[in-house]
Amino acid sequence: MYINEIFLSIQGEGLYSGEKMVFIRTEYCNLRCSWCDTKYSFYEGKEMSIDEVVESARNINSGHGASWICLTGGEPLLQKDISVLVDRLSEEYNILLETSGSLDIGRFLPNHVKVKKDIDFKLPSSGMYRKFNDKNISYMEEGDYIKFVVNDLNDFNVAMEEIEKIEKIGKNVKIVVQPVYGTDIKMLADAFIDKAPSNARLMLQEHKYIYGEIRGV
């Protein structure tokens, strides 16, 4: 498999924000979001065996006691051995999968029940709107959530419409609304207070407010 970077940091996004995690960032992505903050993961990376990835994560975590691994990208589901890696890592860690939501999770990761899922729903400003694979909703379990990254009020309003559609399916899905770093947070917070459903949370990219926009955090 092809790995872009492995590092230890604080999870800054979503429902597991604040957890100490080892991040395994894979190479390649099938989408090209306009506001993507990890474009370097599209091409930069090196080939590593499953054993090498597991050992690297173990060494980076030595003495730190992180109980979580975050599989991120890029798009981790594009790695052909991702199921094997999940099986190995789940012997030692809790696992959070960050995925674009465009690929059928059950097809690419049959053992998806072993991971918690952060599933993106791309909105108009990303340039990748309507790429979401609706089948992924059926795979969601306790501890999973859908994340809407919003850049402006149009994104927010579209997100509210899409959340309403998801609710009509009858699945009790947890929702995260995450402003793009550098946007008008107060404007989006006011809109959230006014319109967001009770199962949604407005959450910022905490790691960027701690470290800034740098790699390896």
N, C-alpha and C positions, 0 to 999 in steps of 0.2 A: 504494500500500500504506500501511498505518497503522503508524506507529512510535512506541513509547513513549519510548525513550531510546537514545542511542548513547554509549558511554564506553570508556575504556581502563583495564584493571585486570589483576590476576592471576587466572587461572582457579583457583577454589577447590574444585572438585568433580571427582570422577571420575579417569579414567586420565590426563588431561592436566593435572592439578592442578600448579600452579607455572608453567605457560606464561603468558607475557605475551600478552594477547588484546585485540582490539577487540570489544566486545559490542554487538550490534544486538538490542535487545529490541522485539519486535513487540507490537501490541495484540491483544486478544481471546484467550479460552481457552474450550474446550468443556467443561472440567471445573471442579469447585469443591472442591479438596482442603482438608480441614479445617486443615491446618498450613501451607498455602501462604504463602510469604514475599514474594510479588510480586503480591498482589491488586490493587495499583494498575495493573497491566498489563491488567486486564480491560476498563477503560474509558478510561483516560487515554492519549492519543496524538494524533498529527497525521498528516495525509495527506502523503506524500512520494513523489516520483517515484523510479524506480530510479536515475537519474543523481544525484539529490539525496542518496540514501542512500549511494551509492558515494563521492561527493565528501566527504560528512560524515565517513565512516569514514577516508578518506584524510587529511583535514585533522587529525582527532583523533590520528592515528598519526604525523603529521609529526614527524620527529626522534626518534621512539621505537623504530622498527624492529620492531614486532610483526609476526610472520609468520602469525598466526592471526586468523580472524574466528570469533566464536561467535554463531550465530543462536539466540536464546532467546526466552522469552515470559513469560507467555502461551504460545500455541501457534503457532510460526512457520508450520506447514503450513496454517493457515487463511488466509494471505495468498495471494490468487489469482495474484500474480506472483512467487511464491517461487522457481520454477524459473528465471525470467529473472534474478533477483537472484543466485542461485547461479552461473549461467553467468558473469555479470559479475565477481563477486568471486573466483571460482576462477582468473581470469586473473592475479591478484596475490597471493592468500592461500591458505593451507590453511584449510579450513572445518570447524567442529564444529557439528553440529545437535543441539540439546537439545529433545527432543520427549516428549510425555506417553505415547506408545506406544499411544494409543487409536485413532489414525487410520492408515489404510493408507498407509505411506510411499511405496510404489511408485506408488500412484494419484495422490497429491498432489504427489509430487516424483519424476517419472520419471527424472531425472538424478541420483538419490540416490548413485550410485557416486562422485560428485565430492565427497561430504562424509563425514566421520567422524560416527558416530551415537551419541549418548548417549540411550538409550531407557529411559524410566521404566517400572517395573512397579508399579502402585498397590496398596498393601496395605490391610487392613481399617481401620486408624485414619484413613486418608485420606478415608473415605466414598466412595471411587471404586473399590473393589475389583471385580475381574472386568471392568474396562474395557479390558484389554490386548487388542490385536489380534494374535493368534498369527501371522498372515501376516508380520508384521514380522521374525520370526526368520529367515525365508528370505532377507531382504534383507541380513542382517548379513555383513560382510566383515572382513578384518584391520584392527584398530584401532577397531572398534565394540564397544560393551558395553551390557549391561542393568544399570540401576541400581535397587536396591530401597531405598527410603527407609523406615527402621524407627523406630517411635516407642516400642515396648515389646516385651516378650518374645513376646507373641502375634503381633505383626507378624513378628518374627524367625523364629518357628517356621513360620509360613505361607510366608515367603520360602524357607526351606529345602525345603519341600514343592514349591513352584513351580519352584525350581531343579532339583530332581530330575526333574520332568516335562520340563523343557527339555532336560536331558541325555539323556533317553530318545529324544528326536527324533534324536539323533546329531550335532547341531551343536556344535562346540567353541566355546562362547560365553563371553566374558569377563564376569565378574560383579563389580559394585561394591555393597557393603552400606554404606549411609550413614545414620547416626543423625540423627534430627531434632535441630536445634540446641537445647540446653538439656535433653536427656534424659540418663538415667543411662548415660554412655558406658562406664564400667567394667563394668556389668552386661552390656551388649551385647557388649563386647569379650570377656568371659569366655565368653559363649554362642558367640561366633564361633570362638574357639579350640577349643571343645569340639565344634562341629558343622559348621562351614562346609567346603565342598569346596575342593580345592586351586586351582581356577580362580577363586576369589573373593578380593576384597580388602576390608578394612574401611577406609573413608576418611571423614574428617570434612570439614565445610565450612570449609576453611582461611581463606577471606576473612572469615568472621564472627569468627574468633579473632584476626584481625589488625585489622579495622576496626570490628567490632561489627555490629549490625543496622541498617545505613544503606543508602540508595539509591546507585546509581552506583559500586558497587565489585564 
